[in-house]
Amino acid sequence: MSQAEAIEREPLLLGRALADGVRLWTLNRPEARNALSTELMSELEAAIAAAADDPAVRVIILAAAGPAFCSGHDLRELRAHPEQAFQERVFEQCARLMLALLRLGKPVVARVQGTATAAGCQLVATCDLAVASTEARFATPGVNIGLFCSTPMVALSRAVGRKAALEMLLTGETIDAETARRIGLVNRVVSPDRLEAEALRLAGTIAEKPAAVVALGKEAFYRQVEMEVESAYAYTARVMAENMMAREAAEGIDAFLDKRAPRWGSDGASEAG
């Protein structure tokens, strides 16, 4: 078997446990700048489905091998299949993947060490949170090659303000990590040597919370943000009333009133001492 064949047969998505409740997924196409081929997207979809049914997984960190986080869609694959039916299947699969990330009842933290462009930038924008290295760069450069970043625009325009999103989309220019933080595309920017620790610290903090409450909150966030304000208040009032019926709310509130640490139990976060 040649080296090229061995690389080709490696999993395109690597997964391992990092800490209690925290799972690391690593995009593993460094030779292709982790471009989202149909095969890689399929592996991501399968991982999301498995994580949804795994109570041991509370938070996911999405990282990447090599110098680039993700260069977007695999342009060589797209050009190798120029028929419109194939193109439609690819972009429909990508949309399905992004929606699956949003609907997953476990928060996903992007750990961005390098460049994230086009659908790679879309992937960062779709993740619930993002920690970036000072060396990370972001762009939606499709306009430069005659292919406007229309699907990345969906996630980008929901993560940052309209004018910031349109500037990225219309100019195709690259922004640095600190600009990405300022416009809301990423949460935190740290030096490269601190990136892994900071992403794990953020994920670990969330993993300590009651899993059912985190899942409820994530779903409610994405539903209400698309509603007009009156409907959003009506919906979230129902969510909070239902949440108040949960054992986690009773325990958490009683612990707060009693000035003690909450004891979530086996179906929530780890019991506090």
Residue frames relative to the residue before (quaternion, step in Angstrom):
aa qw qx qy qz dx dy dz
M 1.0000 0.0000 0.0000 0.0000 0.00 0.00 0.00
S 0.4010 -0.7190 0.5148 0.2392 3.59 -0.83 0.98
Q 0.6483 -0.5076 0.3867 0.4152 3.56 -1.27 0.34
A 0.6333 0.5383 -0.3315 0.4463 3.58 0.99 -0.82
E 0.6613 0.4981 -0.3095 0.4677 3.59 0.99 -0.83
A 0.6298 0.5379 -0.3311 0.4522 3.59 1.05 -0.77
I 0.6494 0.5063 -0.3140 0.4726 3.55 0.98 -0.90
E 0.6549 0.5402 -0.3144 0.4247 3.55 0.93 -0.94
R 0.7319 0.4356 -0.2365 0.4675 3.57 1.06 -0.74
E 0.4608 0.6447 -0.4734 0.3845 3.60 1.22 0.07
P 0.5783 -0.5525 0.4444 0.4035 3.62 -1.13 0.47
L 0.3994 -0.7229 0.5131 0.2338 3.55 -0.97 0.82
L 0.7390 0.2185 -0.1746 0.6129 3.55 1.31 -0.16
L 0.1638 -0.7888 0.5886 0.0674 3.55 -0.64 1.15
G 0.0678 -0.8106 0.5814 0.0184 3.57 -1.00 0.80
R 0.1642 0.7699 -0.6097 0.0926 3.55 -1.08 0.75
A 0.5284 -0.6072 0.4865 0.3398 3.54 -1.25 0.47
L 0.2572 -0.7720 0.5643 0.1394 3.56 -0.97 0.90
A 0.7697 -0.1009 0.1368 0.6153 3.54 0.95 -0.96
D 0.7374 -0.3908 0.2838 0.4722 3.57 -1.28 0.04
G 0.8517 0.1054 -0.1097 0.5014 3.56 -0.56 1.18
V 0.6849 0.4701 -0.2781 0.4823 3.60 1.23 -0.26
R 0.1167 -0.7878 0.6045 0.0190 3.56 -0.81 1.09
L 0.2342 -0.7637 0.5885 0.1252 3.57 -1.01 0.88
W 0.0842 -0.7494 0.6552 0.0445 3.55 -0.96 0.98
T 0.0858 -0.8082 0.5823 0.0221 3.57 -0.85 0.96
L 0.3779 -0.6899 0.5727 0.2307 3.56 -0.76 1.06
N 0.1041 -0.8527 0.5114 -0.0222 3.56 -0.60 1.16
R 0.4788 0.5901 -0.5129 0.3994 3.55 0.64 1.20
P 0.0174 0.8574 -0.5142 -0.0107 3.62 0.76 0.92
E 0.6277 0.5501 -0.3407 0.4328 3.58 1.10 -0.68
A 0.7302 0.3352 -0.2084 0.5577 3.60 1.25 -0.40
R 0.4945 -0.6729 0.4077 0.3694 3.58 1.26 0.46
N 0.5847 -0.6384 0.3332 0.3737 3.55 1.14 0.84
A 0.1536 0.8055 -0.5481 0.1649 3.55 1.03 0.84
L 0.4674 -0.6983 0.4802 0.2517 3.56 -1.06 0.84
S 0.0832 -0.7859 0.6127 -0.0051 3.54 0.05 1.30
T 0.6510 -0.4959 0.3730 0.4373 3.59 -1.21 0.25
E 0.6388 0.5327 -0.3310 0.4457 3.58 1.06 -0.72
L 0.6583 0.4904 -0.3131 0.4776 3.60 0.93 -0.84
M 0.6448 0.5076 -0.3336 0.4641 3.59 0.94 -0.78
S 0.6288 0.5278 -0.3374 0.4606 3.60 1.04 -0.73
E 0.6549 0.5005 -0.3166 0.4694 3.59 0.98 -0.79
L 0.6308 0.5151 -0.3296 0.4776 3.58 1.04 -0.69
E 0.6425 0.5182 -0.3260 0.4609 3.58 0.95 -0.83
A 0.6569 0.5054 -0.3089 0.4665 3.58 0.96 -0.85
A 0.6465 0.5184 -0.3175 0.4610 3.59 1.00 -0.81
I 0.6340 0.5249 -0.3276 0.4639 3.59 1.00 -0.78
A 0.6583 0.5086 -0.3091 0.4610 3.58 0.92 -0.90
A 0.6625 0.4963 -0.3071 0.4696 3.59 0.98 -0.83
A 0.6574 0.5158 -0.3138 0.4508 3.61 0.94 -0.85
A 0.6089 0.5754 -0.3531 0.4164 3.57 1.04 -0.75
D 0.7506 0.3849 -0.1970 0.4997 3.58 1.08 -0.73
D 0.6285 0.5441 -0.3264 0.4498 3.59 1.27 0.02
P 0.2923 -0.7911 0.5077 0.1762 3.64 -0.30 1.18
A 0.5807 0.5874 -0.3809 0.4155 3.60 1.20 -0.33
V 0.6642 0.4636 -0.2959 0.5063 3.59 1.23 -0.40
R 0.0797 -0.8143 0.5747 0.0132 3.58 -0.63 1.13
V 0.7845 0.0353 0.0203 0.6188 3.56 1.06 -0.83
I 0.2023 -0.7716 0.5941 0.1038 3.58 -1.11 0.76
I 0.1872 -0.7263 0.6491 0.1271 3.54 -1.10 0.81
L 0.1691 -0.7819 0.5956 0.0731 3.57 -0.78 1.07
A 0.0195 0.8075 -0.5834 0.0843 3.55 -0.50 1.25
A 0.2755 -0.7587 0.5652 0.1701 3.57 -1.30 -0.13
A 0.4256 -0.6826 0.5375 0.2530 3.54 -1.18 0.67
G 0.7675 0.3652 -0.2609 0.4577 3.56 -1.15 0.61
P 0.7278 -0.4730 0.2931 0.4009 3.57 -1.29 -0.02
A 0.7301 0.3791 -0.2277 0.5209 3.62 1.15 -0.52
F 0.4540 -0.6536 0.5232 0.3048 3.56 -1.11 0.64
C 0.7271 -0.3081 0.2291 0.5692 3.59 0.73 -1.06
S 0.3069 -0.7894 0.5122 0.1426 3.56 -0.77 1.08
G 0.6531 -0.5044 0.3265 0.4608 3.59 1.23 0.10
H 0.7779 -0.2857 0.2302 0.5101 3.56 -1.15 -0.55
D 0.5248 -0.6165 0.4884 0.3257 3.54 -1.24 0.53
L 0.2670 -0.8141 0.4962 0.1406 3.58 -0.08 1.31
R 0.6041 0.5450 -0.3658 0.4519 3.60 1.08 -0.60
E 0.6465 0.5043 -0.3172 0.4766 3.57 0.99 -0.79
L 0.6553 0.5143 -0.3168 0.4536 3.59 0.93 -0.84
R 0.6973 0.4570 -0.2807 0.4755 3.60 0.93 -0.84
A 0.6161 0.5504 -0.3506 0.4411 3.60 1.16 -0.49
H 0.7546 0.2397 -0.1428 0.5939 3.58 1.26 -0.39
P 0.0588 -0.8777 0.4749 0.0234 3.60 0.46 1.18
E 0.5038 0.6642 -0.4392 0.3349 3.60 1.19 -0.24
Q 0.5823 -0.6352 0.3896 0.3250 3.57 -0.99 0.89
A 0.6087 0.5707 -0.3607 0.4168 3.60 1.01 -0.74
F 0.6515 0.4949 -0.3176 0.4794 3.60 1.01 -0.78
Q 0.6364 0.5311 -0.3319 0.4504 3.58 0.94 -0.88
E 0.6569 0.5113 -0.3148 0.4561 3.57 0.93 -0.88
R 0.6436 0.5234 -0.3282 0.4518 3.60 0.97 -0.81
V 0.6422 0.5287 -0.3271 0.4484 3.59 0.98 -0.84
F 0.7330 0.4256 -0.2574 0.4639 3.59 0.74 -0.99
E 0.5950 0.5284 -0.3628 0.4850 3.58 1.17 -0.49
Q 0.6354 0.5153 -0.3311 0.4702 3.59 1.01 -0.75
C 0.6427 0.5213 -0.3222 0.4599 3.57 0.96 -0.83
A 0.6470 0.5076 -0.3173 0.4724 3.58 0.95 -0.84
R 0.6395 0.5265 -0.3149 0.4634 3.57 1.00 -0.84
L 0.6390 0.5300 -0.3120 0.4620 3.57 1.03 -0.83
M 0.6818 0.4865 -0.2944 0.4601 3.58 0.83 -0.98
L 0.6490 0.5025 -0.3197 0.4733 3.59 0.99 -0.77
A 0.6271 0.5351 -0.3413 0.4515 3.59 1.04 -0.73
L 0.6255 0.5227 -0.3355 0.4723 3.59 1.05 -0.70
L 0.6594 0.5051 -0.3056 0.4654 3.58 0.97 -0.85
R 0.7387 0.4349 -0.2254 0.4630 3.58 0.96 -0.88
L 0.4891 0.6492 -0.4399 0.3819 3.59 1.24 -0.18
G 0.3849 -0.7621 0.4793 0.2031 3.58 -0.77 1.04
K 0.6104 0.4750 -0.3578 0.5232 3.57 1.20 0.58
P 0.4588 -0.6842 0.4813 0.2993 3.63 -0.80 0.89
V 0.1938 -0.7616 0.6115 0.0925 3.55 -1.14 0.78
V 0.1466 -0.7887 0.5958 0.0380 3.56 -0.77 1.13
A 0.2824 -0.7434 0.5811 0.1730 3.59 -0.68 1.06
R 0.1375 -0.7588 0.6330 0.0683 3.57 -1.00 0.92
V 0.0547 -0.8673 0.4933 -0.0385 3.53 0.10 1.38
Q 0.1296 -0.8354 0.5334 0.0271 3.55 -0.38 1.27
G 0.8103 0.1496 -0.0535 0.5640 3.58 1.20 -0.46
T 0.8112 -0.2765 0.2050 0.4728 3.54 -1.17 -0.64
A 0.0483 -0.7593 0.6488 0.0122 3.56 -1.07 0.88
T 0.0666 0.8311 -0.5430 0.0997 3.56 -0.32 1.25
A 0.8396 0.1604 -0.1331 0.5016 3.56 -1.27 0.55
A 0.8303 -0.0394 0.0420 0.5544 3.63 -0.62 -1.05
G 0.5631 0.5689 -0.3891 0.4559 3.59 1.24 -0.27
C 0.6316 0.4909 -0.3108 0.5134 3.56 1.10 -0.72
Q 0.6009 0.5548 -0.3320 0.4701 3.57 1.11 -0.75
L 0.6465 0.5262 -0.3142 0.4543 3.57 0.98 -0.86
V 0.6458 0.5008 -0.3144 0.4831 3.59 0.98 -0.82
A 0.6715 0.5025 -0.2957 0.4574 3.58 0.91 -0.92
T 0.6619 0.5120 -0.3017 0.4568 3.59 1.11 -0.66
C 0.5815 0.5682 -0.3822 0.4392 3.60 1.07 -0.65
D 0.5880 -0.6243 0.3891 0.3362 3.56 -1.06 0.74
L 0.7798 0.0391 0.0085 0.6248 3.55 1.09 -0.79
A 0.0959 -0.7962 0.5940 0.0637 3.58 -1.22 0.35
V 0.1160 -0.7407 0.6593 0.0569 3.51 -1.11 0.89
A 0.0939 -0.8300 0.5498 0.0074 3.57 -0.72 1.05
S 0.4693 -0.6198 0.5530 0.2996 3.50 -1.27 0.55
T 0.5966 -0.5506 0.4369 0.3873 3.57 -1.21 0.43
E 0.6560 0.5094 -0.3088 0.4635 3.59 1.22 -0.38
A 0.4956 0.6690 -0.4274 0.3523 3.61 1.24 -0.14
R 0.0759 -0.7716 0.6308 0.0325 3.54 -1.18 0.65
F 0.1652 -0.7990 0.5768 0.0403 3.56 -1.11 0.74
A 0.1442 0.7868 -0.5908 0.1056 3.58 -1.06 0.77
T 0.1727 -0.7083 0.6659 0.1585 3.51 -1.35 0.40
P 0.0272 0.8921 -0.4478 0.0538 3.57 0.51 1.24
G 0.2878 0.8061 -0.4885 0.1697 3.58 1.20 0.21
V 0.6008 0.5865 -0.3597 0.4072 3.57 1.04 -0.78
N 0.6276 0.5617 -0.3333 0.4237 3.60 1.13 -0.57
I 0.7653 0.3074 -0.1815 0.5357 3.60 1.17 -0.45
G 0.6341 -0.5856 0.3209 0.3899 3.56 1.20 0.47
L 0.6694 0.4377 -0.2964 0.5220 3.59 1.24 0.33
F 0.2499 -0.8083 0.5145 0.1398 3.57 0.12 1.30
C 0.4567 -0.7058 0.4779 0.2548 3.59 -0.94 0.93
S 0.0141 -0.8604 0.5091 -0.0195 3.56 0.59 1.18
T 0.7065 0.4217 -0.2859 0.4913 3.61 0.87 -0.80
P 0.6165 0.5072 -0.3694 0.4756 3.67 0.94 -0.57
M 0.5704 0.6173 -0.3641 0.4013 3.57 1.16 -0.65
V 0.6021 0.5821 -0.3656 0.4061 3.61 1.03 -0.72
A 0.7184 0.4161 -0.2472 0.4997 3.58 0.82 -0.99
L 0.6538 0.5369 -0.3238 0.4236 3.58 0.90 -0.91
S 0.7079 0.4722 -0.2716 0.4496 3.59 0.87 -0.95
R 0.6622 0.4658 -0.3071 0.5003 3.57 1.27 -0.21
A 0.6706 0.4857 -0.2923 0.4784 3.56 1.28 -0.23
V 0.7908 0.1835 -0.0835 0.5779 3.59 1.09 -0.70
G 0.6742 -0.4929 0.3625 0.4136 3.57 -1.28 0.15
R 0.6735 -0.5377 0.3288 0.3863 3.57 -1.19 0.54
K 0.7020 0.4715 -0.2961 0.4441 3.58 0.79 -0.94
A 0.6294 0.5134 -0.3380 0.4754 3.58 1.04 -0.69
A 0.6548 0.5065 -0.3139 0.4649 3.59 0.95 -0.87
L 0.6873 0.4857 -0.2939 0.4532 3.58 0.83 -0.93
E 0.6117 0.5372 -0.3626 0.4536 3.60 1.02 -0.66
M 0.6553 0.4961 -0.3128 0.4760 3.59 0.95 -0.84
L 0.7033 0.4871 -0.2699 0.4419 3.57 0.89 -0.97
L 0.7368 0.4425 -0.2401 0.4514 3.59 0.91 -0.89
T 0.7299 0.3977 -0.2451 0.4991 3.59 1.08 -0.62
G 0.3019 -0.7604 0.5163 0.2533 3.58 1.07 -0.69
E 0.4433 0.7192 -0.4438 0.2988 3.58 1.26 0.10
T 0.4752 -0.6690 0.5075 0.2628 3.52 -1.24 0.61
I 0.1647 -0.7644 0.6135 0.1103 3.57 -1.07 0.75
D 0.4611 -0.6781 0.4961 0.2853 3.55 -1.16 0.61
A 0.7312 -0.4584 0.2882 0.4148 3.54 -1.33 0.24
E 0.6648 0.5060 -0.3217 0.4456 3.59 0.91 -0.82
T 0.6210 0.5089 -0.3394 0.4901 3.61 1.07 -0.65
A 0.6280 0.5327 -0.3287 0.4624 3.58 1.01 -0.81
R 0.6466 0.4961 -0.3207 0.4826 3.59 1.03 -0.73
R 0.6617 0.5289 -0.3130 0.4294 3.58 0.90 -0.90
I 0.7395 0.3948 -0.2396 0.4898 3.62 0.97 -0.76
G 0.6012 -0.6226 0.3372 0.3704 3.60 1.27 0.00
L 0.4416 0.6960 -0.4637 0.3250 3.60 1.21 0.25
V 0.7709 0.1163 -0.0830 0.6207 3.58 1.16 -0.62
N 0.5105 -0.6702 0.4608 0.2790 3.55 -1.24 0.52
R 0.8204 0.0467 0.0489 0.5677 3.55 0.88 -1.00
V 0.1548 -0.7569 0.6292 0.0855 3.53 -1.20 0.69
V 0.0322 0.8019 -0.5922 0.0725 3.57 -0.77 1.06
S 0.6355 -0.5082 0.4054 0.4165 3.55 -1.27 0.26
P 0.6579 -0.5412 0.3370 0.4009 3.62 -1.09 0.59
D 0.6774 0.5077 -0.3065 0.4353 3.59 0.97 -0.76
R 0.7011 0.4389 -0.2622 0.4971 3.59 1.26 -0.30
L 0.4404 0.7494 -0.4327 0.2392 3.58 1.26 -0.26
E 0.6895 0.4809 -0.2992 0.4514 3.60 0.74 -1.00
A 0.6798 0.4990 -0.2965 0.4484 3.59 0.88 -0.94
E 0.6741 0.4970 -0.3073 0.4518 3.59 0.94 -0.83
A 0.6392 0.5079 -0.3297 0.4741 3.60 0.99 -0.77
L 0.6662 0.4920 -0.3011 0.4728 3.58 0.97 -0.83
R 0.6292 0.5289 -0.3438 0.4542 3.59 1.00 -0.75
L 0.6630 0.4979 -0.3021 0.4704 3.59 0.94 -0.88
A 0.6713 0.4890 -0.2924 0.4740 3.57 0.90 -0.94
G 0.6610 0.5233 -0.3067 0.4417 3.57 0.96 -0.85
T 0.6106 0.5472 -0.3435 0.4580 3.56 1.07 -0.71
I 0.6774 0.4746 -0.2877 0.4828 3.57 0.96 -0.86
A 0.6369 0.5579 -0.3249 0.4213 3.58 1.01 -0.82
E 0.6156 0.5589 -0.3423 0.4376 3.59 1.20 -0.45
K 0.6063 0.5752 -0.3495 0.4236 3.60 1.21 -0.39
P 0.6332 -0.5237 0.3851 0.4201 3.62 -1.19 0.37
A 0.4791 -0.7160 0.4283 0.2726 3.58 -0.62 1.14
A 0.6618 0.5150 -0.3171 0.4431 3.59 0.92 -0.86
V 0.6590 0.5023 -0.3076 0.4678 3.57 1.02 -0.76
V 0.6252 0.5262 -0.3305 0.4722 3.58 1.03 -0.77
A 0.6572 0.5082 -0.3107 0.4618 3.59 0.94 -0.88
L 0.6454 0.5156 -0.3141 0.4678 3.56 0.97 -0.88
G 0.6863 0.5036 -0.2851 0.4406 3.56 0.91 -0.94
K 0.6399 0.5162 -0.3333 0.4615 3.58 0.99 -0.79
E 0.6596 0.5014 -0.3165 0.4619 3.58 0.87 -0.89
A 0.6710 0.5041 -0.3019 0.4522 3.58 0.89 -0.92
F 0.6147 0.5637 -0.3514 0.4255 3.59 0.99 -0.79
Y 0.7422 0.4240 -0.2476 0.4562 3.56 0.70 -1.06
R 0.6261 0.5178 -0.3521 0.4646 3.59 1.11 -0.49
Q 0.7209 0.4630 -0.2757 0.4358 3.59 0.77 -0.97
V 0.6245 0.5794 -0.3560 0.3841 3.58 1.02 -0.71
E 0.6845 0.4621 -0.2823 0.4881 3.60 1.21 -0.44
M 0.6012 0.5737 -0.3541 0.4291 3.61 1.28 -0.09
E 0.5032 -0.5606 0.5238 0.3977 3.55 -1.28 0.21
V 0.7075 -0.5540 0.2383 0.3684 3.53 -1.12 0.79
E 0.6515 0.5150 -0.3392 0.4418 3.64 0.92 -0.76
S 0.6632 0.4886 -0.2998 0.4812 3.57 0.97 -0.85
A 0.6244 0.5488 -0.3374 0.4418 3.57 1.05 -0.76
Y 0.6664 0.4858 -0.3068 0.4751 3.59 0.95 -0.82
A 0.6411 0.5182 -0.3322 0.4584 3.60 0.97 -0.79
Y 0.6678 0.5005 -0.2961 0.4646 3.57 0.96 -0.89
T 0.7220 0.4432 -0.2700 0.4576 3.60 0.76 -0.98
A 0.5622 0.5658 -0.3986 0.4526 3.62 1.16 -0.40
R 0.6502 0.4967 -0.3125 0.4825 3.59 1.02 -0.79
V 0.6364 0.5327 -0.3265 0.4524 3.56 1.00 -0.84
M 0.6818 0.4852 -0.3010 0.4573 3.58 0.88 -0.89
A 0.6321 0.5229 -0.3371 0.4620 3.59 1.01 -0.74
E 0.6504 0.4930 -0.3097 0.4879 3.58 1.01 -0.81
N 0.6308 0.5414 -0.3226 0.4526 3.57 1.02 -0.82
M 0.6299 0.5509 -0.3278 0.4385 3.58 1.05 -0.76
M 0.6345 0.5285 -0.3290 0.4581 3.59 1.20 -0.44
A 0.5720 0.6214 -0.3704 0.3867 3.60 1.24 -0.31
R 0.5900 -0.5845 0.4295 0.3547 3.55 -1.17 0.66
E 0.6158 0.5689 -0.3517 0.4165 3.59 1.03 -0.76
A 0.6582 0.5024 -0.3160 0.4631 3.59 0.98 -0.80
A 0.6442 0.5205 -0.3256 0.4562 3.57 0.95 -0.84
E 0.6793 0.4830 -0.2876 0.4717 3.57 0.91 -0.95
G 0.6727 0.5147 -0.3021 0.4375 3.57 0.88 -0.92
I 0.6790 0.4770 -0.2910 0.4761 3.57 0.92 -0.89
D 0.6461 0.5095 -0.3249 0.4662 3.59 0.96 -0.84
A 0.6426 0.5196 -0.3236 0.4608 3.58 0.99 -0.80
F 0.6382 0.5225 -0.3206 0.4658 3.58 1.00 -0.82
L 0.6897 0.4752 -0.2819 0.4679 3.59 0.89 -0.94
D 0.7057 0.4411 -0.2515 0.4941 3.58 1.11 -0.71
K 0.3749 -0.7542 0.4597 0.2816 3.59 1.33 -0.03
R 0.5355 0.5671 -0.4372 0.4478 3.54 0.85 1.10
A 0.5865 -0.5567 0.4368 0.3941 3.56 -1.27 0.22
P 0.4883 -0.6672 0.4647 0.3170 3.63 -0.96 0.73
R 0.2390 -0.7298 0.6217 0.1541 3.56 -1.23 0.60
W 0.2108 -0.8494 0.4727 0.1031 3.54 0.03 1.32
G 0.4020 -0.7144 0.4926 0.2923 3.62 0.95 -0.69
S 0.7494 -0.4636 0.2696 0.3883 3.54 -1.34 0.24
D 0.7262 0.4103 -0.2588 0.4873 3.61 1.07 -0.52
G 0.6402 0.4286 -0.3462 0.5354 3.55 1.30 0.16
A 0.7350 -0.3000 0.2659 0.5469 3.56 -0.96 -0.81
S 0.7031 -0.4310 0.3286 0.4603 3.55 -1.27 0.10
E 0.5473 -0.6291 0.4311 0.3447 3.57 -0.99 0.77
A 0.3696 -0.7193 0.5459 0.2191 3.53 -1.00 0.86
G 0.4449 -0.7074 0.4796 0.2678 3.52 -1.04 0.68
